[in-house]
Amino acid sequence: MYDPIHNFLKLCPLMVLDGALATELERRGADLNDPLWSAKCAIVQTDLIREVHLEYFRAGADVATAATYQATFEGFARRGIDQRSSAQLMRGAVALAAGARDEFWSGQANRAGRLRPLVAASIGPYGAMLADGSEYRGHYALDDTALADFHRPRLEVLAHAGADLLACETIPSLREAKVLADLLKETPEVCAWLSFSCRDGAHTCEGDDIGACAAELQRYPQIAAVGVNCTAPQYVVSLLRRMRDATDKPLVVYPNSGECYDASSKQWSGEPGMPDFGQWAREWHAHGARLIGGCCRTGPDDIRRVKRCLLPEHSAF
């Protein structure tokens, strides 16, 4: 198994992830009031997705996360898209991220102080397909076999779509994490990071102890990094403390802005909890995070601040 995270971190103390895709697409005019969310743009606004990926690379991101979080066979089928075409849309979303990476990397000036960026194919939780906020609750009404049957065909497509690794993200429970980790054994050449959505400084959204989650995933060699995402930033230090005592895997964190999401209205409210994303990132790094980025409601400027604060000698942004 090739582990691009391990190889990257041998050469650089930190991997800078990108920020939000969907909310950045909305900021640029995309209408994502749709069950497919950012995957809708993989059908109708591919140029916009490519431009967002490019902007994150320009800001200093070492990883582009493809627009496949909510791309599922079930979701596309509700749009009348057959299985073959759905698989092609998933592969196309990965190709958009890879194309943006290759375009960025073709400029010699962009390579100064940088390692070649990676592409991660996003695998969202079952709850994301439901489009009702279940990824922030868990407690799905299906057993492990049905959950594996849901994830398997998409994982199989994305594992062979040309990404460097998979990003299993916003996972609300240890149960779903273990289902995904076990499915990875069916594609032994592929590795992934796995990040949980958390409701406080100690527990996943379904209520599992985050330290126990990190300890349980320790035995899966294909899980190359473990952590949290789309979680309020004020909880991250506490979560990191619990995870770092339970695993020797690299820790990944990419919280949301700290605003509150209402799944029924699909609206964000409140004020961002991060006046300076870079300063927060410095604290997370001090507590053990090796992969740092942003999730919902963060953008290229936040990623630029992470790069400037943590890797100033590699930053020309």
KOLTOR-473755 format. One line per 3 residues: number of its first residue (from 1); for each residue x, y, z of C-alpha. Coordinates in Angstrom, 2 decimals, padded with zeros to 5 digits. Last residue first. Layout:
<atoms>
NUM = X,Y,Z; ...
</atoms>
This chain:
<atoms>
317 = 000.90,034.10,-000.59; 004.62,033.37,-000.93; 004.61,030.80,001.84
314 = 007.19,028.08,002.38; 009.22,029.99,004.99; 005.98,031.09,006.64
311 = 004.87,027.49,007.23; 002.60,027.62,010.27; 001.27,031.16,010.33
308 = 001.48,031.98,006.62; 000.13,028.62,005.50; -002.78,028.71,007.95
305 = -003.55,032.30,006.95; -003.71,031.32,003.26; -006.10,028.53,004.18
302 = -008.37,031.07,005.85; -008.20,033.37,002.82; -009.11,030.45,000.56
299 = -012.39,029.80,002.37; -014.08,028.60,005.54; -017.86,028.38,005.74
296 = -017.93,024.58,005.93; -014.59,022.82,006.42; -011.09,024.10,006.99
293 = -007.54,022.80,006.87; -004.90,021.14,009.02; -003.02,017.85,008.62
290 = -000.30,017.35,011.28; -002.37,018.10,014.39; -000.48,017.41,017.63
287 = -001.49,019.98,020.22; 000.94,022.61,018.95; -000.55,022.14,015.47
284 = -003.99,022.88,016.85; -002.68,026.04,018.52; -001.06,027.26,015.30
281 = -004.28,026.47,013.44; -006.23,028.73,015.78; -003.78,031.55,015.04
278 = -004.14,030.95,011.31; -007.91,030.99,011.45; -007.92,034.49,012.88
275 = -011.29,035.70,014.20; -012.40,032.08,014.43; -015.81,031.47,015.98
272 = -017.70,032.73,012.98; -020.94,034.49,013.92; -024.41,033.04,014.18
269 = -026.52,031.37,011.53; -026.12,028.95,008.64; -029.10,027.84,006.58
266 = -030.30,024.48,005.27; -033.79,025.29,006.62; -034.26,021.83,008.14
263 = -030.54,021.12,008.62; -029.92,024.30,010.63; -026.17,024.90,010.67
260 = -024.47,026.92,013.43; -021.40,029.09,012.82; -018.06,027.96,014.20
257 = -016.20,028.32,010.90; -016.10,024.60,010.25; -013.31,022.42,011.55
254 = -010.49,020.81,009.57; -008.40,018.60,011.82; -006.18,015.63,010.92
251 = -004.00,013.72,013.38; -001.14,011.58,012.12; -001.42,008.00,013.42
248 = 000.23,007.25,016.77; -003.09,006.66,018.46; -004.88,006.91,021.82
245 = -003.15,009.74,023.71; -003.18,011.91,020.57; -006.92,011.41,020.21
242 = -007.97,012.76,023.60; -005.75,015.82,023.42; -006.86,016.48,019.84
239 = -010.52,016.46,020.86; -009.89,019.02,023.60; -007.97,021.23,021.19
236 = -010.69,020.95,018.53; -013.76,021.85,020.58; -013.61,025.62,020.06
233 = -013.39,025.08,016.31; -016.96,023.73,016.00; -016.86,020.45,014.08
230 = -017.01,020.04,010.31; -013.93,017.83,010.63; -012.24,015.53,013.11
227 = -009.24,013.21,013.20; -007.53,010.12,011.89; -004.64,009.62,009.49
224 = -003.38,006.80,007.25; -006.38,004.51,007.72; -005.13,001.69,005.49
221 = -003.18,000.20,008.40; -006.37,-000.45,010.42; -005.45,-001.39,013.99
218 = -005.22,002.22,015.19; -008.83,002.75,014.15; -010.06,001.45,017.53
215 = -007.75,003.75,019.47; -008.88,006.82,017.53; -012.51,005.95,018.17
212 = -011.86,005.28,021.86; -010.27,008.71,022.14; -013.29,010.26,020.41
209 = -015.71,008.78,022.94; -018.78,007.77,020.96; -021.89,009.96,021.27
206 = -023.54,009.93,017.86; -022.07,013.33,016.98; -018.66,012.09,018.06
203 = -017.65,012.79,021.63; -015.03,014.58,023.73; -014.89,018.29,022.99
200 = -018.48,018.56,021.84; -020.83,017.38,019.06; -018.19,015.81,016.84
197 = -018.06,015.02,013.12; -015.41,012.36,012.59; -012.43,012.22,010.25
194 = -010.97,009.26,008.40; -007.87,009.61,006.25; -007.61,007.11,003.48
191 = -005.39,004.45,001.93; -005.70,002.44,-001.27; -003.73,-000.61,-002.47
188 = -005.78,-002.98,-000.34; -009.06,-002.31,-002.19; -011.37,-004.83,-000.47
185 = -009.63,-004.05,002.83; -011.04,-000.53,002.53; -014.46,-001.99,003.29
182 = -013.34,-002.79,006.84; -012.34,000.83,007.44; -015.66,002.03,006.03
179 = -017.72,-000.24,008.30; -015.45,000.70,011.23; -016.09,004.40,010.66
176 = -019.84,003.78,010.40; -019.85,002.14,013.83; -017.48,004.72,015.32
173 = -020.10,007.35,014.64; -020.80,010.69,012.98; -018.43,010.44,009.97
170 = -017.88,013.95,008.62; -015.18,012.59,006.31; -013.78,009.52,004.62
167 = -011.10,011.28,002.54; -009.66,008.85,-000.01; -006.13,008.88,-001.42
164 = -004.03,009.90,-004.39; -007.09,010.24,-006.60; -007.21,008.55,-010.02
161 = -010.74,007.17,-010.05; -009.89,003.65,-008.83; -010.70,004.05,-005.13
158 = -013.54,006.36,-006.15; -015.41,003.66,-008.04; -014.97,000.97,-005.36
155 = -015.88,003.41,-002.60; -019.06,004.27,-004.46; -020.04,000.61,-004.86
152 = -019.20,-000.33,-001.22; -020.79,002.52,000.76; -024.46,001.53,000.58
149 = -023.83,-002.21,000.86; -021.62,-001.52,003.89; -024.46,000.37,005.58
146 = -026.88,-002.43,004.75; -024.55,-004.97,006.35; -023.93,-002.73,009.36
143 = -027.62,-002.34,010.15; -030.01,000.38,009.06; -032.00,003.09,010.86
140 = -029.04,005.42,011.30; -028.20,006.71,014.79; -025.92,009.45,013.40
137 = -026.73,013.00,014.46; -024.55,015.52,012.57; -024.28,013.33,009.45
134 = -028.05,013.02,009.73; -028.52,016.64,008.63; -031.43,015.87,006.32
131 = -029.66,015.33,003.00; -030.22,011.55,003.20; -027.05,011.13,001.11
128 = -025.11,013.04,003.76; -026.36,010.63,006.43; -024.61,007.71,004.75
125 = -021.34,009.46,005.44; -019.24,011.36,002.91; -016.50,009.87,000.80
122 = -014.28,012.60,-000.62; -011.66,011.73,-003.23; -008.37,013.27,-002.14
119 = -005.98,014.89,-004.62; -002.39,015.67,-003.66; -000.13,018.67,-004.10
116 = 003.45,018.35,-005.42; 005.73,019.51,-002.63; 006.24,023.23,-002.29
113 = 009.07,025.67,-001.52; 008.92,027.12,-005.03; 006.64,024.95,-007.16
110 = 004.15,027.67,-008.08; 006.82,029.66,-009.92; 007.38,026.72,-012.27
107 = 003.75,026.76,-013.39; 002.75,023.23,-014.41; 001.88,022.48,-010.79
104 = -001.22,024.68,-010.89; -002.50,023.09,-014.09; -001.76,019.62,-012.72
101 = -003.62,020.33,-009.50; -006.59,021.79,-011.38; -006.68,018.72,-013.61
98 = -006.52,016.41,-010.60; -009.43,018.22,-008.94; -011.50,018.09,-012.12
95 = -010.53,014.44,-012.68; -011.89,013.56,-009.24; -015.22,015.15,-010.17
92 = -015.18,013.29,-013.49; -014.71,009.95,-011.77; -017.82,010.64,-009.72
89 = -019.73,011.80,-012.80; -018.65,008.65,-014.66; -019.93,006.48,-011.82
86 = -023.28,008.25,-012.00; -023.42,007.75,-015.78; -022.96,004.01,-015.37
83 = -025.46,003.82,-012.54; -028.25,005.69,-014.31; -029.11,009.35,-013.74
80 = -032.83,009.97,-013.22; -032.22,012.70,-010.65; -033.25,010.38,-007.80
77 = -030.71,007.95,-009.28; -027.96,010.55,-008.68; -028.65,010.52,-004.96
74 = -028.80,006.73,-004.74; -025.59,006.27,-006.73; -023.86,008.72,-004.42
71 = -022.11,012.06,-004.90; -022.57,013.90,-001.60; -018.91,014.11,-000.67
68 = -017.78,013.70,-004.29; -016.61,017.23,-005.08; -012.90,016.37,-004.91
65 = -010.73,017.38,-001.96; -007.68,019.30,-003.13; -004.59,018.80,-000.99
62 = -001.39,020.77,-000.36; -003.25,024.04,000.06; -001.19,027.24,-000.23
59 = -003.66,029.93,-001.25; -002.87,029.31,-004.92; -003.79,025.66,-004.40
56 = -007.07,026.78,-002.83; -007.79,029.05,-005.77; -007.14,026.25,-008.22
53 = -009.67,023.98,-006.50; -012.22,026.79,-006.58; -011.56,027.34,-010.30
50 = -012.04,023.64,-011.08; -015.37,023.61,-009.26; -016.54,026.67,-011.21
47 = -015.56,025.09,-014.53; -017.60,022.00,-013.66; -020.82,023.93,-013.27
44 = -023.75,021.68,-014.35; -023.10,018.06,-013.44; -020.18,018.21,-011.01
41 = -021.87,021.36,-009.76; -024.71,019.25,-008.36; -022.10,017.27,-006.39
38 = -021.73,020.38,-004.20; -025.20,019.79,-002.70; -026.80,016.69,-004.27
35 = -029.96,017.19,-002.19; -030.27,020.69,-003.73; -030.15,024.25,-002.48
32 = -026.69,024.44,-004.05; -027.23,027.53,-006.21; -023.74,028.55,-007.33
29 = -022.91,032.27,-007.16; -019.28,032.45,-006.08; -020.15,032.41,-002.39
26 = -022.21,029.29,-003.12; -019.14,027.56,-004.57; -017.23,028.55,-001.43
23 = -020.02,027.07,000.70; -019.78,023.82,-001.24; -016.00,023.51,-001.34
20 = -014.92,024.42,002.17; -011.23,024.70,002.89; -008.13,023.02,001.49
17 = -005.68,020.93,003.48; -002.24,022.06,004.62; 000.07,019.11,005.35
14 = 002.57,019.87,008.09; 006.13,019.11,009.09; 007.27,018.54,005.49
11 = 009.47,015.83,003.98; 008.50,012.77,006.03; 005.02,014.27,006.24
8 = 004.52,013.87,002.49; 005.59,010.23,002.47; 003.31,009.37,005.40
5 = 000.38,011.17,003.78; 001.04,009.55,000.39; 000.73,006.03,001.83
2 = 001.29,003.46,-000.93; 000.00,000.00,000.00
</atoms>
